[in-house]
């Protein structure tokens, strides 16, 4: 199941914001109520909202309870800020890591022979020259090629939760912060062992019907606030790769828990919007906060 992980990570771990490529029909129940938590003390309230980073066009996910939390928050904090008007920053971050390994074998030689026809078709469809892929590290090629799948599924980054919220807060003159830089997010993949990178690449060239079905299931679980289903999916995907789980989930969750602890020492109200996968399961940010004795309440 590791091959499926990158697709889910892009949707529900925050990493979809990094996809330069940018609608799946919304075949899920309506009256959506994605999970929303609140951690607070005497003078501070922090809302924790699990997001989907790429959404179908006109998908309705907001509720009165959520909008009340937005109105009451003085700041928005997201995983990373991607400037949708100027992609130079994110492209520079990608390029600074993607081409650092000399004398790489051609990309086709890094995957199993049975995968090579699909890889060749995906490279051609991407519009990038094949020679560029041969120079890329494997994780970077996976990221670029995954854009094909999301375009086929008609998912749009500008419909994603973070993009919408950033526009809301910016329009209201409220500050927006980030937990990680673009470069830091790419570096998580850059440090992965090659075996894990190859699995991600093979998943990025799977047929779109598989990707469509996986995303629809994830969207359904998210839209009704079924954090148990989200946690089970990621546990299954990552059971064969503890290094991937450590790099992309556990270490980051621990860092963000520390950030929240520090923010609780300042008065005011903040909304943190991060991928839903980080707020689901036994090692989630929510679980870590509860384990340390903080008062965490689910409000939706």
Backbone bond lengths (Angstrom), bond angles and torsions (degrees), N, CA, C in turn:
res aa  C-N    CA-C-N  psi(-1)  N-CA   C-N-CA  omega(-1)  CA-C   N-CA-C  phi
1 X - - - 1.465 - - 1.531 112.48 -
2 X 1.338 117.29 -7.65 1.462 119.30 -179.37 1.523 111.78 -60.13
3 X 1.341 116.97 -30.41 1.465 119.23 179.97 1.522 111.72 -61.34
4 X 1.331 117.14 -27.41 1.465 120.80 -179.02 1.522 112.41 -82.58
5 X 1.324 116.29 -11.35 1.455 118.99 -168.18 1.516 113.54 -63.01
6 X 1.336 118.04 -43.15 1.460 119.63 -174.81 1.522 111.13 -61.50
7 X 1.320 117.40 -37.87 1.471 119.35 178.03 1.520 110.45 -61.24
8 X 1.338 116.39 -45.62 1.458 119.30 -178.90 1.536 110.46 -69.79
9 X 1.324 115.42 -37.71 1.466 118.76 179.31 1.512 110.81 -61.17
10 X 1.323 116.60 -41.08 1.460 119.86 179.11 1.513 110.90 -63.37
11 X 1.327 116.97 -33.00 1.455 120.09 -178.76 1.521 112.20 -80.99
12 X 1.333 116.98 -44.87 1.459 119.12 -166.62 1.519 115.21 -129.13
13 X 1.321 118.06 14.84 1.458 120.43 173.09 1.521 112.22 -121.73
14 X 1.321 117.18 7.18 1.459 117.60 174.56 1.481 114.18 94.37
15 X 1.313 117.24 -10.30 1.453 119.00 -172.77 1.517 111.90 -86.08
16 X 1.324 117.23 -8.75 1.456 119.68 177.28 1.511 112.99 -65.11
17 X 1.313 116.56 -25.16 1.463 119.86 178.64 1.515 111.67 -61.83
18 X 1.328 116.66 -20.97 1.454 120.66 -177.02 1.519 113.05 -85.15
19 X 1.333 117.39 -10.20 1.455 119.34 -177.34 1.515 109.75 -74.62
20 X 1.314 116.28 120.69 1.454 120.26 -178.76 1.519 110.08 -71.58
21 X 1.320 117.54 -38.13 1.446 121.45 171.90 1.513 110.04 -64.69
22 X 1.200 116.50 143.73 1.411 116.38 174.10 1.484 104.72 -97.03
23 X 8.516 132.88 -134.74 1.496 88.43 -84.61 1.467 107.04 -119.45
24 X 2.090 141.65 105.10 1.455 130.28 156.75 1.523 108.03 -19.52
25 X 1.298 117.05 130.64 1.456 120.90 174.10 1.520 108.37 -66.00
26 X 1.305 116.68 147.38 1.463 120.10 -177.42 1.520 109.69 -81.29
27 X 1.316 116.92 82.31 1.449 122.22 -176.76 1.522 110.31 -94.27
28 X 1.298 117.10 51.28 1.451 121.26 -178.53 1.524 108.42 -132.99
29 X 1.346 117.74 161.10 1.464 119.78 -179.34 1.519 110.74 -60.87
30 X 1.336 115.07 145.52 1.458 117.14 175.97 1.519 109.69 -94.46
31 X 1.313 116.91 -168.77 1.452 121.99 -164.42 1.520 108.43 59.07
32 X 1.327 115.25 49.55 1.463 121.34 -178.24 1.521 110.83 -64.93
33 X 1.338 115.04 145.23 1.463 121.64 178.06 1.527 108.71 -143.11
34 X 1.332 118.38 71.87 1.468 120.14 179.16 1.527 111.24 -59.98
35 X 1.319 115.78 151.35 1.466 120.90 -174.41 1.523 112.05 -66.50
36 X 1.332 115.23 138.16 1.463 123.48 177.94 1.523 108.25 -138.41
37 X 1.337 116.32 130.11 1.465 121.37 178.85 1.520 110.16 -118.96
38 X 1.335 113.21 165.62 1.459 120.86 176.70 1.528 108.06 -136.25
39 X 1.325 116.26 128.75 1.458 121.13 170.96 1.518 106.60 -118.42
40 X 1.320 116.53 133.51 1.464 117.83 -171.37 1.522 111.67 -150.35
41 X 1.328 114.22 162.61 1.455 121.45 168.30 1.527 106.81 -136.04
42 X 1.311 118.21 -158.47 1.465 120.61 -171.98 1.521 113.47 -60.98
43 X 1.349 117.96 -35.81 1.469 119.07 -175.06 1.527 113.89 -130.39
44 X 1.321 117.89 13.20 1.463 121.23 -178.30 1.525 110.37 -135.64
45 X 1.323 115.50 138.10 1.459 121.18 173.21 1.517 108.10 -128.98
46 X 1.325 116.65 127.46 1.457 121.95 176.37 1.532 107.94 -121.69
47 X 1.318 115.84 118.40 1.462 120.97 174.83 1.524 108.90 -88.85
48 X 1.315 116.14 138.03 1.461 122.40 177.87 1.519 108.39 -119.02
49 X 1.329 115.62 114.63 1.459 120.51 -176.74 1.520 109.41 -119.48
50 X 1.323 116.44 123.48 1.457 121.30 176.94 1.513 110.44 -83.67
51 X 1.328 116.13 131.28 1.462 120.32 -169.96 1.524 113.01 -115.94
52 X 1.311 114.53 165.52 1.464 124.16 164.24 1.523 105.35 -115.29
53 X 1.315 117.01 126.57 1.461 120.99 -169.21 1.520 113.69 -83.97
54 X 1.307 116.90 -23.38 1.467 121.83 177.91 1.517 106.95 -126.36
55 X 1.328 117.62 128.28 1.457 120.60 -176.13 1.520 111.31 -131.86
56 X 1.345 115.88 155.68 1.468 119.06 172.02 1.524 110.56 -64.26
57 X 1.297 115.77 156.40 1.462 121.03 -179.64 1.521 110.92 -63.24
58 X 1.333 115.97 133.67 1.457 124.75 175.50 1.527 113.32 63.70
59 X 1.325 116.92 24.25 1.460 119.95 176.70 1.524 109.01 -72.32
60 X 1.325 117.03 127.44 1.458 121.93 -175.57 1.528 110.32 -92.26
61 X 1.337 117.37 117.89 1.458 120.67 -177.29 1.524 113.48 -131.62
62 X 1.332 117.66 -9.60 1.457 120.12 -176.62 1.527 111.19 -82.01
63 X 1.328 115.88 150.80 1.456 122.51 177.05 1.526 108.93 -131.62
64 X 1.315 116.11 167.14 1.464 120.23 177.75 1.527 110.86 -62.56
65 X 1.330 116.77 -39.78 1.467 120.72 179.46 1.530 110.71 -63.11
66 X 1.325 116.41 -42.44 1.462 119.97 179.56 1.527 110.30 -66.08
67 X 1.321 117.68 -45.08 1.460 120.33 -179.36 1.525 111.77 -63.34
68 X 1.313 116.99 -31.73 1.466 120.74 175.71 1.533 110.16 -64.16
69 X 1.330 116.16 -40.51 1.465 120.18 178.08 1.527 110.89 -66.16
70 X 1.330 117.36 -39.76 1.463 121.47 177.42 1.525 110.19 -61.73
71 X 1.316 115.93 -46.74 1.462 119.97 -179.20 1.530 111.92 -60.68
72 X 1.331 115.87 -36.36 1.454 119.86 -177.28 1.516 114.63 -82.79
73 X 1.327 117.84 -7.49 1.464 121.46 -177.11 1.521 110.88 -91.39
74 X 1.314 115.83 136.12 1.461 121.18 -178.97 1.522 112.44 -91.10
75 X 1.326 116.95 -12.90 1.466 121.23 -178.07 1.520 109.33 -151.49
76 X 1.325 115.40 148.86 1.464 122.69 171.75 1.523 108.52 -109.97
77 X 1.332 116.23 136.43 1.461 121.47 174.68 1.528 107.68 -126.18
78 X 1.329 116.54 124.14 1.461 122.25 179.16 1.525 109.39 -115.69
79 X 1.325 116.01 174.57 1.465 118.96 -179.36 1.529 111.06 -64.66
80 X 1.309 116.19 -51.99 1.457 120.69 177.96 1.523 108.09 -150.86
81 X 1.310 116.62 150.49 1.461 121.10 -179.26 1.522 108.82 -99.48
82 X 1.318 115.16 121.57 1.461 121.29 175.13 1.523 107.94 -108.50
83 X 1.302 116.37 122.25 1.458 121.42 -179.69 1.521 108.65 -79.54
84 X 1.342 116.73 102.47 1.464 119.93 -175.95 1.523 112.35 -72.83
85 X 1.322 117.89 -12.52 1.461 120.20 177.81 1.529 112.42 -92.19
86 X 1.319 115.76 -20.40 1.465 120.55 -179.31 1.527 109.31 -139.32
87 X 1.337 117.65 95.51 1.468 120.44 -177.61 1.526 114.14 -76.70
88 X 1.334 117.42 2.65 1.465 120.00 -175.56 1.518 112.19 -58.20
89 X 1.316 117.03 -42.75 1.467 121.20 -176.47 1.524 111.28 -62.26
90 X 1.316 116.33 -47.58 1.459 118.98 -176.70 1.529 111.08 -71.36
91 X 1.331 116.91 -36.57 1.456 119.37 177.58 1.529 110.66 -66.16
92 X 1.309 116.51 -36.23 1.455 120.42 177.64 1.522 110.65 -65.81
93 X 1.337 116.82 -40.96 1.466 120.72 178.30 1.528 110.66 -62.91
94 X 1.330 116.13 -43.34 1.466 120.14 178.74 1.526 110.72 -62.90
95 X 1.324 115.99 -48.09 1.470 120.25 -176.64 1.522 111.80 -64.09
96 X 1.333 117.26 -31.42 1.464 120.11 -177.68 1.518 112.51 -67.48
97 X 1.336 117.45 -19.75 1.461 121.23 -179.12 1.525 113.22 -113.87
98 X 1.313 117.26 -26.69 1.463 120.93 -169.07 1.514 114.30 -74.46
99 X 1.319 118.19 -19.93 1.470 120.43 -172.76 1.536 112.02 -121.06
100 X 1.322 116.23 27.13 1.463 119.80 -172.40 1.529 114.62 -88.35
101 X 1.325 117.72 -11.12 1.461 119.90 -177.17 1.525 109.87 -101.03
102 X 1.321 118.39 115.39 1.473 120.13 -178.42 1.532 111.58 -78.31
103 X 1.338 114.72 159.59 1.465 122.24 172.08 1.529 113.70 57.30
104 X 1.325 115.29 39.38 1.463 118.99 175.56 1.528 109.83 -71.33
105 X 1.343 117.84 146.46 1.460 118.52 171.91 1.523 109.70 -68.79
106 X 1.327 118.65 157.89 1.470 119.82 175.50 1.531 110.76 -52.78
107 X 1.315 116.31 147.82 1.464 120.64 -174.51 1.526 111.35 -55.80
108 X 1.324 117.93 -40.22 1.467 120.78 -177.95 1.517 111.97 -61.14
109 X 1.326 117.06 -30.88 1.465 120.30 -178.63 1.528 112.50 -76.45
110 X 1.322 116.68 -8.77 1.471 119.46 -178.13 1.532 112.08 -90.24
111 X 1.322 117.81 -8.20 1.460 120.95 -179.82 1.517 109.85 -115.60
112 X 1.325 116.44 166.03 1.452 121.56 178.42 1.531 109.81 -64.13
113 X 1.346 118.23 146.81 1.468 120.92 -178.89 1.524 114.12 -52.03
114 X 1.339 116.86 -36.34 1.472 118.92 -177.97 1.533 112.69 -68.14
115 X 1.335 116.31 -18.19 1.472 120.28 -178.29 1.527 111.31 -89.28
116 X 1.331 117.03 -16.48 1.466 120.46 -170.11 1.529 114.39 -62.44
117 X 1.327 120.93 -40.25 1.477 118.96 177.07 1.535 112.48 -59.75
118 X 1.336 116.93 -42.37 1.470 119.90 178.98 1.520 110.61 -66.59
119 X 1.330 116.54 -37.70 1.461 120.33 177.96 1.522 110.86 -64.33
120 X 1.308 117.11 -44.77 1.464 120.51 179.40 1.524 110.73 -60.26
121 X 1.335 116.63 -43.15 1.468 120.06 179.20 1.526 111.24 -64.23
122 X 1.335 116.57 -39.80 1.463 120.31 -179.37 1.521 111.52 -67.01
123 X 1.324 116.47 -40.72 1.467 120.18 177.67 1.523 110.37 -61.77
124 X 1.316 116.70 -44.37 1.466 120.58 179.64 1.525 110.86 -62.19
125 X 1.318 116.17 -41.72 1.462 121.29 -177.97 1.530 111.93 -67.29
126 X 1.320 116.53 -29.27 1.462 120.21 -175.26 1.522 112.93 -67.10
127 X 1.349 116.34 -26.94 1.457 120.28 -176.85 1.510 114.29 86.52
128 X 1.342 117.18 -6.95 1.459 121.03 175.90 1.528 109.24 -82.25
129 X 1.321 118.95 145.87 1.466 120.26 177.44 1.528 110.93 -65.42
130 X 1.326 118.30 138.78 1.468 120.74 -179.99 1.518 112.87 -55.47
131 X 1.332 117.29 -34.10 1.459 120.14 -179.05 1.529 111.83 -62.16
132 X 1.325 116.15 -31.82 1.466 119.42 178.44 1.522 111.01 -66.31
133 X 1.338 116.77 -40.94 1.463 120.30 178.33 1.527 111.50 -64.34
134 X 1.312 116.89 -36.46 1.459 119.55 -179.68 1.523 111.95 -64.14
135 X 1.322 116.62 -26.84 1.464 120.85 179.27 1.536 112.50 -87.26
136 X 1.349 116.51 -15.52 1.465 120.30 -177.35 1.522 111.35 -78.45
137 X 1.325 115.10 146.85 1.450 118.91 167.19 1.529 108.51 -65.89
138 X 1.310 116.13 155.67 1.462 120.63 -168.89 1.523 112.59 -62.43
139 X 1.328 117.92 -40.99 1.464 120.81 -179.95 1.524 111.14 -61.23
140 X 1.342 116.70 -37.94 1.466 120.56 -178.03 1.523 110.54 -68.89
141 X 1.324 116.97 -40.93 1.461 119.94 176.35 1.526 110.23 -61.04
142 X 1.331 116.63 -39.15 1.470 120.16 177.79 1.521 110.98 -60.72
143 X 1.325 117.16 -43.12 1.460 120.40 179.57 1.524 111.47 -61.87
144 X 1.314 116.51 -46.22 1.461 119.92 -178.34 1.527 110.65 -63.32
145 X 1.322 116.65 -44.14 1.466 120.23 -176.21 1.521 112.46 -72.80
146 X 1.319 117.01 -26.10 1.458 118.85 177.21 1.525 111.17 -62.87
147 X 1.324 116.52 -26.93 1.464 119.69 176.35 1.515 112.06 -57.17
148 X 1.348 118.09 -32.36 1.464 120.71 176.33 1.520 110.96 -57.39
149 X 1.327 115.87 -47.06 1.462 120.00 -176.56 1.519 111.18 -62.93
150 X 1.329 116.68 -43.23 1.459 118.35 -178.24 1.522 112.24 -69.93
151 X 1.319 117.21 -31.97 1.465 118.59 174.21 1.519 110.31 -66.81
152 X 1.336 117.42 -41.87 1.465 120.63 177.55 1.523 111.59 -61.45
153 X 1.313 116.80 -35.23 1.460 121.70 -179.40 1.521 112.45 -83.22
154 X 1.335 116.05 -3.90 1.461 122.31 178.47 1.528 112.16 61.42
155 X 1.324 116.07 36.41 1.455 121.29 173.61 1.514 109.02 -88.09
156 X 1.317 115.12 147.81 1.458 119.52 -175.59 1.517 111.35 -130.65
157 X 1.332 114.77 129.23 1.450 119.62 176.68 1.511 112.38 -63.78
158 X 1.345 117.43 -32.79 1.462 118.91 -177.87 1.524 112.50 -75.96
159 X 1.357 117.09 -6.19 1.457 121.25 172.47 1.528 111.11 -96.26
160 X 1.327 116.86 -8.89 1.456 120.99 -177.40 1.517 112.78 -66.31
161 X 1.324 115.63 157.35 1.463 121.55 -173.14 1.524 111.96 -58.78
162 X 1.343 117.70 -47.94 1.459 119.82 -176.47 1.519 112.18 -61.18
163 X 1.325 116.34 -42.10 1.467 119.44 -179.36 1.526 110.73 -62.03
164 X 1.315 116.00 -45.03 1.465 120.76 179.28 1.522 110.69 -62.24
165 X 1.328 116.42 -45.31 1.464 119.57 -178.65 1.528 111.81 -66.80
166 X 1.317 116.62 -39.18 1.467 118.51 177.77 1.525 111.20 -59.69
167 X 1.323 116.25 -41.48 1.464 119.43 177.78 1.527 110.45 -64.22
168 X 1.345 117.46 -41.35 1.464 121.17 179.53 1.521 111.18 -60.22
169 X 1.328 116.99 -49.87 1.456 120.87 -176.47 1.525 111.09 -69.18
170 X 1.326 116.88 -39.76 1.461 119.55 178.90 1.525 110.69 -63.54
171 X 1.325 116.88 -41.10 1.471 120.51 179.46 1.519 111.73 -63.61
172 X 1.342 115.65 -31.40 1.462 120.07 179.69 1.530 111.78 -86.60
173 X 1.339 117.55 2.39 1.455 121.07 -179.80 1.518 114.16 72.34
174 X 1.335 116.74 22.81 1.463 120.93 179.88 1.524 110.17 -96.82
175 X 1.328 118.22 143.46 1.468 120.75 -177.22 1.524 112.65 -70.06
176 X 1.336 114.80 155.09 1.464 122.40 179.26 1.527 107.87 -128.89
177 X 1.312 116.12 127.85 1.452 121.18 179.32 1.519 111.32 -119.16
178 X 1.328 115.89 172.43 1.460 120.70 179.67 1.521 109.87 -134.06
179 X 1.326 116.02 149.73 1.456 122.19 178.20 1.517 111.64 -86.73
180 X 1.336 116.99 -26.62 1.462 122.58 -177.67 1.522 108.80 -142.99
181 X 1.320 116.27 152.36 1.461 120.11 173.96 1.523 110.01 -85.14
182 X 1.335 115.94 165.38 1.472 120.25 174.54 1.525 110.70 -55.31
183 X 1.328 115.58 -43.65 1.462 120.28 -177.86 1.527 111.36 -63.71
184 X 1.323 116.74 -40.84 1.460 119.37 178.34 1.525 111.08 -62.09
185 X 1.326 116.79 -41.41 1.463 118.53 -178.77 1.521 111.31 -65.27
186 X 1.306 117.95 -44.23 1.464 119.83 177.24 1.527 110.97 -62.83
187 X 1.314 116.71 -34.31 1.468 119.71 -175.89 1.517 112.45 -65.80
188 X 1.334 117.68 -25.22 1.465 119.11 176.53 1.526 110.68 -59.71
189 X 1.324 115.79 -40.51 1.460 120.30 178.83 1.520 111.46 -76.58
190 X 1.312 115.95 -35.87 1.457 120.48 -177.79 1.532 111.88 -61.05
191 X 1.322 116.61 -29.01 1.468 120.73 -177.81 1.524 113.65 -89.71
192 X 1.321 117.48 -1.34 1.468 119.86 -178.64 1.521 111.26 -69.79
193 X 1.341 117.84 148.24 1.467 119.40 172.54 1.522 110.69 -63.07
194 X 1.327 115.99 153.41 1.462 120.68 -174.99 1.529 112.41 -59.00
195 X 1.308 117.37 -35.50 1.471 119.88 179.56 1.521 111.36 -58.53
196 X 1.324 116.38 -43.14 1.464 120.55 178.76 1.522 110.54 -68.25
197 X 1.331 117.18 -38.18 1.462 120.04 178.60 1.536 111.17 -63.76
198 X 1.318 116.93 -40.24 1.473 120.37 179.39 1.522 110.32 -64.56
199 X 1.334 117.12 -40.28 1.463 119.84 177.62 1.524 111.12 -60.99
200 X 1.321 116.58 -39.20 1.463 120.57 177.23 1.523 110.80 -64.71
201 X 1.318 116.67 -41.82 1.460 120.77 179.75 1.525 110.84 -63.65
202 X 1.311 117.00 -43.96 1.469 119.62 -179.97 1.524 110.86 -63.88
203 X 1.338 116.57 -36.01 1.460 119.37 176.31 1.514 112.57 -67.52
204 X 1.328 116.56 -30.69 1.465 120.92 -177.92 1.517 112.74 -72.89
205 X 1.334 117.89 -13.50 1.468 119.85 179.22 1.525 111.44 -114.09
206 X 1.337 117.93 10.93 1.466 120.63 172.66 1.519 109.83 -61.29
207 X 1.328 116.16 160.50 1.461 118.48 -177.82 1.524 110.58 -68.41
208 X 1.328 115.30 152.49 1.457 121.39 -172.39 1.523 113.07 -67.52
209 X 1.350 117.68 -23.92 1.468 119.19 178.90 1.528 110.42 -65.26
210 X 1.329 116.56 -40.40 1.462 120.18 177.10 1.516 110.08 -63.81
211 X 1.322 116.32 -46.53 1.459 120.73 -179.99 1.520 111.60 -61.32
212 X 1.321 116.13 -40.55 1.464 121.69 -179.76 1.526 110.55 -61.48
213 X 1.334 116.53 -47.14 1.464 120.72 -178.57 1.526 111.20 -63.48
214 X 1.331 116.48 -41.66 1.460 120.31 179.83 1.527 111.05 -64.12
215 X 1.323 116.05 -44.05 1.456 118.46 -177.90 1.530 111.15 -66.98
216 X 1.323 116.65 -39.98 1.465 119.83 179.24 1.519 111.21 -60.45
217 X 1.340 117.11 -40.95 1.463 120.33 178.22 1.522 110.86 -64.61
218 X 1.328 116.55 -41.89 1.462 120.22 178.62 1.527 111.01 -64.79
219 X 1.308 116.66 -43.14 1.462 121.18 -179.78 1.525 111.04 -63.15
220 X 1.332 116.28 -39.94 1.463 120.25 178.94 1.518 110.98 -62.70
221 X 1.340 116.68 -46.57 1.465 119.99 179.73 1.524 110.94 -62.06
222 X 1.334 116.24 -44.25 1.467 120.09 -179.30 1.516 111.39 -63.60
223 X 1.317 116.95 -44.29 1.461 120.41 -171.70 1.523 112.63 -64.97
224 X 1.329 117.61 -27.91 1.467 120.31 179.41 1.525 111.99 -101.84
225 X 1.332 116.87 7.96 1.457 120.27 177.12 1.510 114.56 72.28
226 X 1.339 117.58 29.27 1.458 122.01 -178.04 1.526 109.11 -87.48
227 X 1.334 116.19 79.95 1.462 119.94 -176.37 1.521 111.80 -69.47
228 X 1.325 116.84 -25.58 1.461 119.78 176.85 1.511 111.81 -62.81
229 X 1.326 116.94 -42.94 1.464 120.67 179.14 1.520 111.05 -66.12
230 X 1.325 117.26 -39.00 1.468 120.57 177.87 1.524 110.20 -63.11
231 X 1.327 116.92 -45.07 1.466 120.44 -179.65 1.520 111.11 -62.69
232 X 1.324 117.59 -43.55 1.472 120.51 -179.02 1.524 111.24 -62.76
233 X 1.322 116.87 -37.14 1.462 120.67 179.61 1.518 111.26 -63.61
234 X 1.330 116.87 -47.46 1.466 119.23 -179.25 1.518 111.60 -69.67
235 X 1.331 117.66 -36.43 1.467 119.70 176.77 1.524 110.22 -59.85
236 X 1.317 116.72 -41.92 1.470 121.31 -179.40 1.530 110.69 -68.30
237 X 1.317 116.39 -42.93 1.461 120.17 -179.40 1.527 112.06 -62.10
238 X 1.329 115.86 -35.93 1.464 119.90 -169.47 1.529 114.25 -102.57
239 X 1.318 117.38 3.31 1.464 118.59 -175.49 1.526 112.29 -62.73
240 X 1.326 117.68 -25.02 1.464 120.11 -179.27 1.528 113.02 -93.79
241 X 1.332 117.34 0.05 1.465 119.63 -176.93 1.526 110.62 -140.35
242 X 1.330 117.48 78.02 1.472 119.17 179.33 1.520 113.11 -62.16
243 X 1.359 117.98 -27.98 1.466 119.29 179.44 1.524 111.13 -68.69
244 X 1.323 116.68 -33.79 1.460 120.38 176.74 1.526 110.34 -69.05
245 X 1.334 116.45 -43.80 1.458 120.62 178.36 1.525 111.02 -60.83
246 X 1.318 116.32 -41.00 1.461 120.36 -179.60 1.523 111.45 -66.26
247 X 1.335 116.21 -43.77 1.463 120.72 -175.27 1.522 112.52 -71.85
248 X 1.326 117.03 -41.55 1.459 120.17 -170.46 1.518 114.45 -99.36
249 X 1.332 117.46 -17.92 1.463 118.64 -177.23 1.529 111.20 -122.36
250 X 1.334 117.90 -64.60 1.462 120.01 -168.49 1.525 112.92 -62.98
251 X 1.325 117.34 -47.88 1.462 120.09 -177.59 1.522 111.09 -65.06
252 X 1.320 116.19 -41.60 1.465 119.41 -179.50 1.524 111.12 -67.80
253 X 1.330 116.91 -41.49 1.466 119.52 178.35 1.524 111.22 -59.43
254 X 1.333 116.37 -41.85 1.466 119.72 179.22 1.528 111.09 -64.47
255 X 1.335 116.99 -39.51 1.464 120.63 177.88 1.526 110.89 -63.09
256 X 1.317 116.38 -42.23 1.463 119.67 -177.55 1.519 111.77 -71.54
257 X 1.322 116.67 -33.67 1.467 119.57 175.27 1.524 110.04 -60.77
258 X 1.333 116.31 -41.53 1.465 120.74 177.45 1.528 110.88 -63.43
259 X 1.335 117.09 -41.50 1.466 120.73 177.81 1.527 110.29 -59.70
260 X 1.324 116.97 -43.22 1.466 121.20 -179.43 1.525 110.49 -64.63
261 X 1.329 116.73 -42.69 1.469 120.16 177.20 1.526 111.06 -56.91
262 X 1.318 115.86 -43.52 1.468 119.43 -179.80 1.522 111.43 -68.33
263 X 1.328 116.60 -38.14 1.470 120.17 -179.18 1.520 111.45 -67.92
264 X 1.319 117.51 -27.71 1.459 120.81 178.96 1.535 112.54 -67.59
265 X 1.313 116.93 -12.48 1.466 120.01 177.03 1.526 111.91 -81.26
266 X 1.347 116.85 -7.75 1.457 121.44 178.75 1.526 109.26 -111.31
267 X 1.334 118.12 143.10 1.469 119.75 179.37 1.525 111.71 -73.67
268 X 1.327 115.15 161.49 1.460 120.62 175.36 1.526 112.52 118.29
269 X 1.330 114.65 -177.34 1.465 121.64 -177.83 1.524 109.75 -124.97
270 X 1.311 116.57 133.71 1.461 123.61 -176.40 1.524 108.77 -132.72
271 X 1.325 116.99 143.84 1.469 120.83 169.86 1.515 108.84 -109.22
272 X 1.333 116.24 125.67 1.459 122.80 174.20 1.518 107.83 -106.68
273 X 1.328 116.43 122.20 1.461 121.87 -179.91 1.521 108.17 -117.19
274 X 1.339 116.13 108.78 1.464 121.73 -179.52 1.526 109.26 -131.82
275 X 1.315 116.20 162.81 1.447 120.47 -177.78 1.522 112.50 -51.80
276 X 1.335 115.83 138.67 1.458 121.62 -173.92 1.521 112.74 -58.84
277 X 1.328 117.73 -28.07 1.453 120.64 179.52 1.512 113.41 -63.77
278 X 1.335 117.20 -23.26 1.456 120.79 -179.92 1.527 112.56 -80.28
279 X 1.324 117.11 -12.35 1.461 121.20 -177.62 1.522 111.23 -112.55
280 X 1.328 116.97 18.60 1.461 121.82 -177.94 1.519 110.26 -129.12
281 X 1.326 116.92 133.74 1.454 120.17 173.75 1.515 114.61 106.02
282 X 1.324 115.18 175.70 1.463 122.01 -173.39 1.518 113.69 -69.56
283 X 1.321 117.47 -22.33 1.464 120.69 179.78 1.526 112.03 -112.17
284 X 1.307 116.80 21.31 1.461 121.67 -179.05 1.516 110.70 -73.05
285 X 1.323 115.17 166.76 1.471 120.29 175.06 1.531 109.65 -58.23
286 X 1.325 116.98 -40.12 1.467 121.08 179.35 1.519 110.63 -60.96
287 X 1.339 116.27 -48.13 1.468 120.56 -178.49 1.526 111.55 -63.92
288 X 1.336 117.06 -39.68 1.462 120.55 179.44 1.523 111.81 -63.98
289 X 1.325 116.45 -41.05 1.464 120.10 178.25 1.527 110.97 -64.79
290 X 1.323 116.54 -44.78 1.472 119.93 179.41 1.527 110.59 -62.70
291 X 1.336 115.97 -39.52 1.459 120.87 -178.50 1.523 111.03 -61.94
292 X 1.343 115.87 -31.23 1.467 120.26 -179.96 1.529 112.86 -91.24
293 X 1.323 116.00 8.60 1.455 119.69 171.85 1.507 116.63 90.99
294 X 1.329 118.06 9.12 1.462 119.99 179.25 1.533 110.90 -78.44
295 X 1.313 114.96 150.25 1.462 119.66 -179.71 1.531 108.69 -85.03
296 X 1.316 115.85 107.02 1.460 122.38 -179.62 1.521 108.26 -116.39
297 X 1.305 115.79 125.75 1.464 120.91 -177.25 1.517 110.10 -125.08
298 X 1.319 116.94 129.66 1.467 118.86 175.05 1.519 108.26 -81.22
299 X 1.325 116.67 124.18 1.462 121.20 -176.61 1.522 111.80 -107.32
300 X 1.333 117.20 -8.06 1.474 121.41 173.04 1.520 109.02 -154.38
